[in-house]
Structures are given as structure tokens and as C-alpha cells.
Amino acid sequence: MEVTQVLLNAQSVDSTVRKHAEETLKQFQEQNLPGFLLSLSGELASEDKPVDSRKLAGLILKNALDAKEQHRKYELVQRWLSLDVAVKTQIKACLLQTLSSQALDARSTASQVIAKVAGIELPQKQWPELIGSLLSNQQLPAHVKQATLETLGYLCEEVSPDVMEQDQVNKILTAVIQGMNAEERNNDVRLAATRALYNALGFAQANFTNDMERDFIMRVVCQATLSPEVKIRQAAFECLVSISSTYYEKLAPYIQDIFNITAKAVREDEEPVALQAIEFWSSICDEEIDILEDYGDDFTADSDVPCYNFIKQALPALVPMLLETLLKQEEDQDQDEVAWNLAMAGGTCLGLVARTVGDDIVPLVMPFIEENITKPDWRQREAATYAFGSILEGPSPDKLTPIVNGALNFMLTALTKDANSHVKDTTAWTLGRIFEFLHGSTVEIPIITPANCQQIITVLLQSMKDAPNVAEKACGALYFLAQGYGDVAASSPLTPFFQEMVQSLLTVTHREDAGESRLRTAAYEALNEVVRCSTDETAPMVLQLVPVIMMELHQTLEAQKLSSDEREKQSELQGLLCGCLQVIIQKLGSSEQTKYAFSQYADQIMSLFLRVFACRSATVHEEAMLSIGALAYATGPDFAKYMPEFYKYLEMGLQNFEEYQVCAVTVGVVGDLCRALEDKILPYCDGIMTQLLKDLSSNQLHRSVKPPIFSCFGDIALAIGENFEKYLMYAMPMLQSAAELSARATGADDEILDYTNLLRNGILEAYSAIFQGFKNSPKTQLLIPYAPHILQFLDSIYMEKDMDDVVMKTAIGVLGDLADTLGSNAGSLIQQSVSSKDFLIECLSSDDHLIKESAEWAQMAISRAISV
């Protein structure tokens, strides 16, 4: 078959021709995979074929080796490994040959495919000659050198550092650094080398510990930041950014030079380069904030990485450089949601600097604010406001509150009176930051007082009528204003304005332009927060909101024959309305006085939710599902009457592997239903348990959903008690095998350890609840066979010494539940267990009062079990 023409047809503008070609390619792949891959690699390598067909051939090859979804990727890897060796050798030869092609697109595509093959084969100890054959290309013409370096870059991105011998790493780094050197006359080669270094830095651990090698690498990178070619300068700064986070502890000797290079770039270079130069300092801030958070101020010699306080030392020069960038705004940046420019990068970095050094930044920024805040040029007023807003997180309230109190009036006036929309936008954002960081029950000197509360609210509500970007920030400010009163139970200064705030926010949601700048979403978020933080006094008004929001949701369900774009907007609106109802239901359902009044609406609300599910759109599905959880909590056992109709949607949610968030939310709702219905959930348990067990054994479901599923077993066991008997033979082995997996998170990074602890906690919650569910039932003896394994699990996680406080509390609780439910049958087992006693002693002396309480209860239960 003539593959060239088919590949060209597959890119045709005529959809019939295109579809036919795609179908042909699909059949060829299914009928004869080795032949298919060979003809693609032949096409890619063939110099007399059109570039378009070669490029597509390479892309299809690449997609035959890799996929986004983990389980699909695994299948493709296995498929490649099982191909005949001769076929693979021929394909790889074609790929390497393509690196010397005259066509840039063909070379570049081949580079990516080679890296994908290497990503599969090198870990299997196959294709050992690859690196050597790539490095032998260094003496060849420039375009081959460029392609080779590009390939090495992709290779380092695909392969993990532990797969390569240090000797190979050294050779790759040598080739890359040579290609970056100023002696290299060809810019394409130098650019490919600089980009390759960016990916290879993770491999250079050993080289960065050697002073000479590190000096050499740093010198070459710094030289490349001065290249006449803008793309090379940008790529070199990207390398510096990566070095700043990967090798922070090695930077001290170079930091002064890097400051000079970055300062020059920020002031004089083109924007893409200047942005990376600012990013370097943002990255240093991130490192220092992490170190300071981990160790507080008590630096001891044994902390992993000391904080070198680079930011503190650079402050006098760094802050003025960042303040200058704030004056380089773009005219329309507020309307563009993805805008990113020098002023925004500088402000972001300034905010990180404030979090790193705290109070020290304030005296360096205040003169700039005072000098510019009243200037006639909007750029100066906006920059001063932005600088102020940026330093509100980090410094202490004691330092900031007096300044904010002096500035508040000025800012409220600017928000209503300033002639420039940018200035208003940034002013509203800054007010939001003031309310976020300097207002709330923990702040000693209040910023919002009975004297200024009315003025603040009036100004914010007026700003909600302004341009969408300003109105959106005003909604955000109101959100934080309300949040600050969230834990004031008795009376809130906002109570007198409740009706007015709700009305204004609802008006915003109906604005013609509410789709711009996330305005509608921000208005609903603020409305939800105002409701969530309202007090009992305003409960009757919250109740009046129910039919209003129900009516809005009803209207979204009436719309007929929508285009796909309109359908997306409709489902987004349904999501916002369901979210709003969820907050209202939680609010009204949580107090006895409103619960009864609310119950008159329950039937209507439920029928609306069922209609939303019937629209079958995944995003809404999630918000409506969450609202169902709230409704079940508010209606309690009465929710049983909705189950026959609702159950099919519950099952659909549990089956939704692709959108795992939907699945996770649904698992949470099963827990809510168990708590609301108790044993009335029994008729649905067979179906629910079957689906949960399927979810657990699926390799397609995202791992984050698995811990909540185990907790969910516990919710079911608590709800149905000894009726859980028939599920023990399925649930217990699942819990046991997961327990064995999670006992050891060996050699794990932080992310894996966090997940392991989530998993342990889910498993332990299940055990705990299963024991509680069977307590005082004649069937408790059914649990005895599982006790030794559970004690062994507790021993092993105690020995690992890496559990967090949450797991510790649940684990000691399980020990208590075991003793409490099994009594004397558990007594002797607990006495024999290796570490129960030590574990109990450790928990009894814990600083965490929850762990201590749990342990005291467990101690009583154990002593009862042993004394029997």
C-alpha cells in the first residue's frame, strides 16, 4: 500500500478524504503492526518523501509508544517490547538515520521518537549502544549535531537518572556543554545544547558535587545568558532557574554574579529573557520559604539544607529592581486572563520576597508607594497599589496594620473615583488581600470597625457594577470580608447588610457580561461565602433564597436544542447553582430551628437534582452529587424515599473511572448516605459494595480514589452493623493486601509517603468501623480470624516510623476497637503483639491531644480485655 499518499490524505482539508485515510491507517495498524511501524519509520527516514507525510509518520510512531493514561501507556510499552527484535532494530536504524536529514521537521520528530523508544528500552537494559552512537555524531555537519543534541535533551526528559551509568552521564554532559560553548559558531547547535542541558540537569548530581565540574557548567551557562541570540539567552536563564531549585545549596559562590546578570537582563533585555531572569529570584524565594517553613528559625547544623538567606542579602538591590518592573504594565492585561508580563512577574516575585523576609521588606517598599500613589500617570498609581497588595502576606500584622489603617480610606476612594480601570482593578485586588491576611478572629487589631464597615460594603457593592474585571475583584474582596467573620458565632457586623449583599451578588450573576473575567463564578463564590458565614439572625433570609436559586436551576433545565458551546455554558451554570444550593442546604440543615422549615423544599430540590443528572454532563454531575450529600445530611432517614430514583445515578458515578474526581465525590456521597440512612441503606449495599470492589481492582482508576473507598467500607459497616457479615469475605482480603502494600513506603519521596499515609488511614478507618459495627452482636467471633493480621499491620507501620499524626490517631483507635469488640479474645493477641505496648506508651505521651485522648480510651479498652 502507498503509505505516503494515505498520510497526506490524513491531513486533507476535505473531511471525507481525511476520515477515509484515518480509517485506512487504523486498519493497517490492526492487521499488521510490525509492517505498519516499519513503513512509518521508512517514510520518516526517506529523504525523497514530502516533509508533511514524514512528520505525520513520526508522530503516529510516537503515539504508538506512549499515551497520557497510565494503563494505556503500560499496554503500548508491553506491545513494543514483544515485537520481533529484527523489526525493532530496523525501525531504530531508520530513526537514527533520520537525524542527518536535511528537513528540520523530520529530524525533530525522529529525536522525539528515539527518546520514547529509549524510555522503554534503556530501563530494560536494551539498546546499550544508543548513547555511544549518538555521541559519535559530534564531528558531523552542524544540522546533525543540532538533531543529536535535541535527541539527548528529549532522552534525558524521558529516562529517569538511575537508568544511566555515571560514565554515560559524563559523556552526555560533555557533549552538551561543548555544544553550548561560546566557541560554537552555529546558533542552532548552541540553542539545542542549551535546551538539552535544561533536561540533563537532573542527571548531574555527581557533577555538581565536584567543584571544578560545577564551576565549568556554571560558567558556560552564565556565558550563554550573554549570547547575541535571544532564544539562547532565554534557554540559558531557564537553566539557571532549574539550577536554583535543584542545586540551591551549591549556589553561594555564584550568587553575586547571577544577581548582576539577572539585573541587567531585567532592565535591558527582551521580555522572554527578562521574565526568566525574574523567575530565577522567584525560584530562590520558593526554596527559602520551604526551608524556613520546614525548620522555622531554629537552624541546627543537622537540617538537610541550610537557608543561605540569599534573598535577605540581596534585598537592598533586589527590591528596587522589582519595583521598576511594576511600571512596565500592558494596556489590556486585566482583560486577558492568561496575560503574563514583566510587571506581573515582578509583582509576583515581590510577593514571594515578602513571604521570605517578612517585616524587612516594608521599609524598602513604602517610599515607592508613597511617591507614586497620587501621581497623574495611571502607571505610577497602579504600580504603587500593586506593590502594596504584593507585600501583605509575610510581614507581621503589627507591622502592616497601622499602614493599612492609614491607607484604607484612600483605597476605598480610589476604587470608586479613580479614572483608570487598571488602578481600580488592582485596588480591589489589594483590598481583597487586606481582608484575606489582616482580618479575622486571629488578628488582634481589627481593620474593619463599626465605623468603617458600612463604607466598605457600600464601595464594594458599587464596584460590582463596574467593568467585569473590576467587579470580579470586588466580589473576591467581599468573599474574604465575609470569610473573616466565619467563626464569629453570635453576631457579625455584616448582618445588617445581608439582604443588600445577597441582592447585589444575584444582580451580578445576571449581568450580560458576567461570562467575562470569571465574573459570574466569582459572584457565586462570594454569595456562598456570605451565606456560609451568616448567623442565626439572617436564617429566615437564607430560607427565602432557596426558591430563588431553585427557580434559576429550573430555568437552566428548560433550555431546548442547545449548541455544544451553549450546552457547556449551561452545564457550568448548573454547577454554580448546585454549589450554591449545597451551601444553603448545609447552612439550614445544621440548626434545628431552620431544618424543619427547610424540609418543605426537600422534595422539589431533589427532583431538580435528578433532572440535572438526567442532562448527563460530567461537570454538573460532580456539583449535583456534592449537593445530594448535603441534602442527605439535612433530611436524615427521610432521604430513603429518594433512593429508588437516585440509585442509578449513584451507580453511574461509582463507575466513572475516566473522570476520577466524579468517582471520588460519589464515594464520599455513599458515606453521607450511610450516615443519614443508617440501616435503611441495606437494600442498596449489594450493588454499592460490588461497584466499590470493582473500583479497587481496576488499574484504570486514579490511585487517589482508593483510600476513600476503604473508608467507605467502614461507613457501610457502621450503617448496617452485623449485616456486613456477607461482605467480610470480599472486603477483608482487599484490606489485607492493601495493608501489606502500604506497610512499607520504602525509599519513597514525600509525595509517595503522603499517599501511603492516606492509604493507611483509609484502611485503618475501615477496620475501626467494621469492629464498631459488630460490637455487642453475637457475630463478633467472625472477626477473630482477622485480628492477627491487623495487629501485624499495626506493628509494621509502627516499626516504619513514618506515619503522620492522622494515621497515628486512627491506628491507636483501631487497637482500642479491636480490644473493645473482641474482649478477652483480643486480650492475649494484643499481649503477644510486638509493639502494641510501645505504641500505646508513645501515643499516651503525645503532644497532640486527639492522639492522647484516643490512646487513653484504647488503654481502658485493652485493660478491660486483658482482665476478663
N, C-alpha and C positions, 0 to 999 in steps of 0.2 A: 504494500500500500504506500502511496506517495504521502509521506507524513508532512512534508513542507507545506503543501497546499492546505492540508487539513488545519495545520497550526495557524496559517494566515487567515483561513476562513473563520477560525475560532475568535479572531479579533475583528471580524467584519462588522460594519455598522448595521447591516441588514440582519434583523434578529432571526429570521428563518435560516439563513445560511449559518449564522453563528451557532444556533441551537443544534443544527444537524451535525456540525463539526464537533461540538462538545460531546454529543451522543456517540459519534464515531470513536473519539479518543477514549471515552469511558468503556466502550465495548472492547477495544483493542487491549486496554489495561486488564479487563476482567478475563479475557480469553487467553492472553499470553503475556504475563507480566514481565518475564525476562526479556522477551523480544521488544516489548514496549519501552522498557527502560534503556535497552541498548540503542534503539532507534532514536530516542530522545538525546542520549549522550552523543551519538554520532552526529545528529543535527547541530547540537551546540558546538561541537568541535570543527564542523565543516566550514572552511573559510569562504566557499563559493555560495553558501546559502544566505538568504536575506537576514539582516540583523533581527527583524521582528520575530521571525519564526525561531531563530536561535535563542532569543531571550525568553520566549514563552516556553520553549523546550526545557530550558534550565529551570524556570520557575516551577513547571509541573514536576520535574525531577526533585526539586527541593521539597515540594509539598508531599511527595511520595515518601519522604524520610522523616517528616516532622509535623506535628499538629499541636494546636493550643491545648486541647483537652488531654489530661494526663493518660486516660485509659486508651485513647486513640493513638497517642504518641507511642505508648508501650507496644501496641499492635504493629505499628509501622516499623519500629525498631526490630521486633522479632521477625517480621516479614523480610527485612533486608538481610538479617543475619542468616536466615535459612536459604537465601539464594545460592545458586551454584557459584563456587569460587571463581571459575573461569569467567563467568558473566560479570561478576563484581570487578575482577581485575581489568577486564576490557573497559568497563564504564569508568573506572578510576584513571586509566591511561588516557581516555578521551578528555576527562576533566582537566588533568594536568597539562595536556597538550593545548587546551583552550586558553591557558594562562598566557600563551605567547601570541594569541590572536591580535590582529590589528584593530578589531572592533572593541571599543571600551565596554559596551553593554554586555557583550559575550564574556569578556574577561571577568567583569564584576560579578555576573551571575554565577560563573564557574567557581569563583572564590567562595561564594556563599554555600554552594553545593558541596564543595570539598570539605568545608568546615562542618557541615551537617554529617557527612559520612565519617569524618574523623571523630565527631562527637559520639557516634555509635561504636566505631571500631577501636579507637585507642583504649578506652576502658577495658575492652575485651582482649587487650594485648595483640590486636591485629593491626596491619598497615604500619609496622615499625619503621619502614624506610621513608615514610612520608616527609618527616621534618628534614631529613637529610636531602631528599630530592628537591624540596622547596628551597633550601638554603644554597643549593648548587646553582640556583638561578641568579645569584647576586652579580655575577660578572657579565650578564647578558644585557641586551638593549634596555633603555630606560622603561619602556612600556611593560616589559616582562617583570622588571624589578618592582614597578609600581603594583602590578597584579599580585606578585608574590607577597609583598608586604601587606596588601589588603587581605590576602588569604590568611596570613599569620595573625592579623588582627581578629578576623572572624573566628579563627581557630581558638584563640585564647578566650573568646566570648563563649564558645560552645563547650569547651572542655574544662573540667574542674582541675585546679592546680595539682591535686595529689596524683593525677594520672601521669604527669610528666616527670622524668628524671631531671635532677638539677642540672646535669650536663646539657640536656636539650634546652632547658630554660635559658641557660647562659648563652647558648648559641643563638637562640631566637632574639634575646635582648641585644646581643652584639650586633646582629643584622639590623635590628630596628634602630638602635642608637646610631649606627653608621649611616643609615638612610636619613636620619634627622639632622645629621651634622651640617654645619654651615658650608662645608666644602662641597656638599651635594648640590650640583648646579640645577638639577631638574626639580621644579616645584611640585609636579605631580608625585614624584617619588618621595619628596620630603613630607608632603601632606599625608600620603598613605602611611609613611613611617610614624608620623606623629600620632595619627589616629590609631595605629596598631599599638603604640606604646600605651595609650589610654586603656586598652583592653588587657595589655600584658602586665599592668602594674600589680595585679593580684598575685602574679606568679613570682614577683621579685622580692619576696620576704627575705630570703637569704642575702640577696644582693644589697638590700637596704641596711642590713646589719653590718656590712663591710664598709668602713669609712671611705676608702678610695673609690669603690664602685659607686657608692651613693653620691659622692661629690661629683663624679663624672656624669651620672644620669641627671643630677640637678642642674649641672652647668649646661648640658645640652638642651634641657627643657627651657631653662631661662633664656638661652640664646635664641631658641625658636620663637619666643614671645616677641622678639625684635625683628623677625623676618619681614621682608617687604610685602609678602603675600598675606592678605587679610585672613584667608581661611587657615593658613598655617598658624598665625598668631592666635586665632580663636582656639584651634585644636590644642595648642601648647598650654593656653590658660586652662582648658578643660583638664589637661593632665595635672596641672598644679592643684586644681580643685580636688581631683581624685586623691592626689598625694596627701592633701591636707587632712582628709578623713582617714585614709588607710595608714598613713605613716606620721600621724600627728606628733608622736613622741620623738621623731627624728628631725623635726623642723628647726629647732633652736638656732643652729649655726647659719641658717639661710634666711631667717625671717626678716632681717633688716633689708637685705637685697630684694626680697619678694615685695616688701612694702613699697620700695622705690619703683619697682617695675609696675606693680598694680596701680599705684597712684598716678603714674604717667599715663597708663592706658585709660584709666577712668577719666582723666582730664582731657586727653588728646586723641584717643583712638576712636575707631568707628564703633557704633553701638554694639554689634555682636561680640566684639572683643572686650569692650568696657563692661558689658554685663557679666562676662565670665570673671573679669578681674574683681568685681564686687562680690560675685558668688564665692570667690576664694575666702573672703573675710566672713561671709555668712556661714560658710562651712566650718571655719575655725570656731566661730561662736557656738555652732551646734555641738562641736566636740567638747568645748569647755563647759557648756551648760550641762551636758550629760555627765561629765566628770564631777562637776560641783554638786549635781543632784545626787549622784551615787555616793559621794563621800562627805557631803556637807562641807563644813570649813575645817574639819579635823583631818588634815592631811597627815597621814602617817607614812613612814617610809615604805610600808608594805602594800600600799594601794597599787593596783596594776599599773596605772598610768598617772603620773603626777600632772597637775594642771600647771602649765608653764605661764599662765596669765599673759599670753601674747596680746590679748585684746586690751587688758588693763595697761600694758606697757605702750601699746600703740595709740591709746585714746587721744592724746593731745593732737596727733596728726590725723588719725583715722576719722574722728568725728567731723572736723571741718571739711574733709574730702567728701564725706557722705552728705553733709548739709548742702554742699554745692550742687550735688546731683539732683536734689529735690526741686531745683529751679528749672530742670530740663523736661517739664511735662509736655505731653502732646495734647493738641486741641480737643480731640474727641475720645480720650482714653476712658472717660466714665461711661460712655455708651457701649463700649466694646467689652464684652465680658471676658475675652481672652487676652486683652491688652497686657503687654509686659514691656516696660521700657526702663530707661535709666532712672527716672525719678521713682518709679515703683520699686525697682530693685534696691535703690539707695535707702528708701524708707523702710523696706523690709529688713535690710541689714541693720539699720539704725535701731529697729525694734529688737533685733536679736542682741545687739550690743547692750541695750538697756537691760535685757534679761541676764546678760552675762555679768555686767559690772554693777548693776543696781544704782544706788544713790550717786555714785561718782559721775554719771553721765549728765545729771540735771544741770549743774553749773555750766557745763560746756555747751548745752543746747539753748538754755534760757535767753542769752543775749541775742541769738539768731532770731528767736521767736519775737522778742520784744522789738527788735529792729524792723522786722518785716511785716508784722501782723496788721499794721494800719496803712501800708504803702498803697499808692494808687494803682500800681500794676498788679493784676489778679494773680500772676505767677508768684509774686512775693507773699501775698496774703495766704494763698493756698499752700505754699511750701512751709510757711510758719505753722499753719494749722496742722499739716501733715506731720511735721517734726514733733509737735506737741502730742498728737494722738499716738505717735510711734513709741514714745518713752513712758507710756502709762503702765506698762507691765514690766515689773523688775524692781524699780525703786520702791522704797517703803511708803506706805500711806502717810506716815508722819512727814516725810519729805514732800510728798505730792499734794496732800490735802489743802494746805494753805494756798498753794499756787492755783489749784483748781478752783477753790472758793473765790479767789480773786478774778479768775478768768471766766467763770460760768455765765455771768450776766452778759459779758461781751459776746460770748459764743452764741447765746440764745438770740441776741440781736442780729448777729451775722447770719444766722440760719434763716431769719425772716427777711432781713433788709439787704444783704449783700447783693450786688447787681449780677454777680457772676455765678453760674451754675456749678462750676468746678469747686469754688470756695464753699458753696452750700453743701455739696456732696461730702466733701472732706470734713466739714464742720459737724454734719450729722453723724458721720462715722466716728469722729472723735468723741462726741457726746456719748455714743454707744459704748466706746471703750472706757469712758469715765464711769458709766453706770456698771459696766462689767467688772472692773477691777477695784473701784473705790467706793462701792455702795453695797450694803448688805449687812446682815446681822453681825458679821465678824469685824466690821470696820468701826473703830471707836468714835471718831468724829464724823457725824453724818454730813454728807454733802447735800442731801435733799432734806429740806426742813419744811415745817408747815408754812413758813414764809414764802418759799420759792416753788413749792410743789405745783401749785395751780399754774404758775407761769410756764414751768417746764412742760406740763401736759398740753397747755394751750398751744405752745410753739410747735411741739411735735405733731399734734393733730393738724395744725395748719400746714406743716411741711408735707403731710401726706397728700396734699392736693398739688404739690409741686411736680416737676418733671419726674418721670418714673425712677431714674437713678437716685434722685434726692429722696423721693418718697420711700424707696426701698430701704435706704439707710435710716430714715426716721422710724420706720416700722422696727428695724433692728434695735434702735435705741430704746423704743418703748418696750421691746421684748426684755432687754436687760434691766430696765427700770422696774418692770413687774417682777422679774426673777429675784431681784434684791429683797422683795418682801415675801418671798415664797415660804420662809419658815416663821413668819410672824402670825401666830395662830389667832390672836384676839382681834385686833383691828388694824387695818392698813390705811395709810394716808391716801391710798388710791381709791378707797371705797366710794367716796362721794362722786368720783369721776367715772365709775364703772360703766354706766349706761352710755355715756358720751364716747368713751374709748371704743366700746364694742360697736357702736353705731358707725363711728368713723372708719374702723377697720373693715366692717362689712361694705361700706361705701367704696373703699379702695378696691375690694375684690371685684366690684362691678365696673371699675374703670375700663373704658375702651382699650386703653394701652396697658392694662395690668399684665399682659403677657411679656412686656419688655422688662429687662433688668431684674428678672426673678421677682417682680413686684407682688404678684398675686400670692406666690408661695410665702414671701416674707410677711405679708399681711395675715395669712392664716397662722403662720408660726407665732406671730405676736398675739393674735387673738387667743390661740391655745394657751399661751403662757399667762395672759391676763386672766383667763378662766381658771387655769391650774392654781394660780397664786391668789385667787379671790377668797374672801372669808365667808363665814355663815351668813353675814348680813346681806350679802348680794345673791344668796342661793335662789331666791324667787326669780331674779332676773336671769340667772343661768338657765333655770327651768323654762323661761319664756323663749330662750334661744333654741331649744330643742325643735319645736315645729318649724322655726325659720330655716335651720340647716336641713331638716328633713325635706322641706319643700324644694330647697336648692338641689338636693340629691335626686329628688323625684324628677325634677326638670331635666337633669342630665340623662335620665333613663328614657325620656320621651323622644329624644332626638332620633330622627329616622335617616336612613341612607347617607351615611357619612363617608367622606373620602378618608383615605388612610391617615392623612395628616390631621383631619378633624377628629378622627377616632382617637388618635394619640392624645390630642388636647383634652378630649372628653374624659379619657381614662385618667389623665393627670389630675383633672378637676375632681373626678370621683375620689381619687386617692386623697386629695386635700380635704374633701368634705368628710370622708370616712375617718380620717385622722382627727378632725375637729370633733366629730361625734364621739370618738373614743375618749378624748379628754373630758368632754361633758359628762359622758356616762360614768367615767371613773370618779369625777367630782361629785356627781349627785348620788352615785351608788355607795359612796364611802361614809355618808352620815345618815343616821336612822330617819331624821326628820324629812330629808328630801327623797329618800329611797322609795317611800310609798307613793309620793306624788309622781315620781318619775315612772313608776311601774305601769301607769296608764298608757305610756307611749311604747312600751316594750314590743308589743305585737307588731305595730306599724314599722318600728325601726328594723325589726328582724326581717319583715317581708321586703323592706328596701335592700337590706344586705343580700338577701337571697337573689334579688333581681340583679344586683351588681355582680354577684358570682356568675349569674346566667349570661352576662355580657362576655365572660371568659377572656379577661385580659390580665396578664400576669401581674402587672404593677398594681392594679386595683386590688387584685386578689389578695396581695400582701396586706394593704391597709385595712381592707374589709375583714380579713382574718384576725388582725390585731383587735379590731373593734368588737368582733364576736367574743374574743377572750374577755374584754371588759364587760360586755353585756352579760356573759355567763356569770361573772363575778357579782354583778349587781343584782341579777334575778335569782341566783342560787338554784335550789332544786326545781323551781318553776321552769328552768330552761329546758327541762326534759321534753316539754311539748314541742319544742322546735327541732329536736334531734332527728325525727324521721325524714324531714325535708333537708336538713343541713348535712346529714351524714355523708352524702355522696361528694359534697364539696370538700369535706374534711379528708376523705379518702384521696381525692384528686390532689390536694395539697401535699399529702404524705407521699404521693407518687411522683412529685415534681423534682426529679433529680437535676434537670438542667438548671433551673433557677433555684439553686440550693437555699437562697435566703428564704424563699417562699416555703420550702420544706421545713427549714428551721423554725420559722414563725408558727407553722401549723403544729409542729411538735410541741411548741410552747403552749398553744391553744389546747391541745389534748390535756396538758397539765392543768390549765384553768378549768376545763370541763370536769376533770376528776374532782377538783376541789369543790366545784359548785354542785355537781350532781351526786357525788359520793356513790352509793351502790346503784343508783339509777343509771349509771353508765354501763352496767354489766352487759345488757343485750348487745352493746356495740364493741365489746372488748375483743371478741374473736377477730373481727375484721381489723381493728386497730393494731393488735399485737402481731397479726400476720404481716401487716404492712411494715411495722417497725422492724421486725426481724429481717424482712427483705431488704429494708434500707441499710441495715447494719452489714448484711453480707454483700452489698453491692460495691464494686470497685469504682462505680461511676459517681457515687455521691461524695461531695466535698467532705473532707475529714472533719471540718468544724461542726458538722451536724451530729456527729456521733456521740460526743459527751452528753448533749441534752437528751438524746434518745435513751441513754441509760438512766438518767434522772427520771425520765418519763415512765420507765418500767416501775420505778419507785412510786410515782404519783398514782399509777393504776393499782399497784398493790395496796397502797393506803386506802384507796377508794373502795376496793372490793374485798379487802381482808382475805379471809381463808379461801375465798373463791379463786384466788390467784393460783391455787394448787395446780390447776391443769396446765398453767404456763411455766411452772418451775422447770420441767424437763427441757424446755427450749431456752428460757431466759438465763438459767444458771450457767450452762456451758458457755454461752455467749459472754456473760460477765467474767467467767473464769479465764477464757482465752484472752479477752481484752486486758484483764488484770495482769496476766503474765507479761503481755507486751508492754504494759505501762509501768511495770515494776522498775525497769531499768531504762533510763534515758541516757544511755552511755555515750560519752563523748559528744553530748548534744550542745548545740548553740542555744542561745536564750529563747529563740522562737520555738524550737522543738521542746525545750523544757517547759515553757508556758503551756504549750498544747498538752504535754504529758500530764501536767498538773490538772488541767481542765478535765482530761480523760479520767484520771484517778478520782477526781471529785465526783464526776458523774457516776462512776461505778460504785463508789462508797455510798453516795446518796441512795442508789438503788438498793444496795444491801440493807442499809439502815431502815428504809421504808418497808422493805419486804419483811424484816423482823418485826417492825412495829405493827404491820398489818396482820401478822399471825399471832400477835400477843394474846394470851388468855383464850386461845382457841384450842380445841382438842387435837388440832392437826399440827401443833408446833413440832412434833417429833419428825415431821417430813423435812425439817430444815437441818436436823443434826448432821446428816452426811456432808453438808456443805461447809460446816463450821471449820474443820481443819484447814481447808483451802483458804478460807477468808483470813484466818489467823496468820497463815503463812504469807499471804499478801500484805497484811499489816506489818509483819516482821520485815519483809523485804523492802517496803518503802521506808520503814524506819531506818534500816541499815544504810540505804542510799543517801540519806541526809540531804535530800534536795527538794523536799516538799515545801510548799508555801503555807502561810498561816491558814488559808481557807481549807486546804486539804487536811492540815493537822487537826483542825476543829472537827471536820467531818469524820476523820479516821478514829479519833478518840471516842466520838459519838457511836460509831459502829461497834467498838469494843463494848461500850455500855449496853447498846441494844441487844447484842449477842447474849450478854450475861442476863439482861432483863427478861428476854423472851425465853431463852432455853434453861434458865435457872441452873440447877445442880448439874445438868448435862453439860453445861458450858464451863462450869467451875474448874473441873480437873484439866480440861483442854487449855484454859487460859493460864492455869498454873504451869503447864508444861511448855507454854509458848516461849520462844527465845527472848523476846524483847518487850512483851506486854508491860512488865513491871517498870522497866526503864522508861518506856514511852509514857506511861502514866505519870511517873515522877516528874519527867521533863515538862509534861503539859500542866501539871499542878503548880509548877513554879513559873509558868509563862507570864509575861507582862501583858499579854492580850487577854482582857477579862473574859471574852467569849470562849477562848480555848480553856481558860481556867475553870469557868462555870461548867462547861461540857465535861471536863476531867473530873470535877468534884461529883457530878452526877454519875459518871461511869464508875468512879471509885465505890460509891454506895451500892450500885447495882452488882458490881463484882463481889464486894464483901458479902452481900446477901446470897449470891450464887454459891460462894465458897463455903459459907457457914451452914448451908442446908444439909 
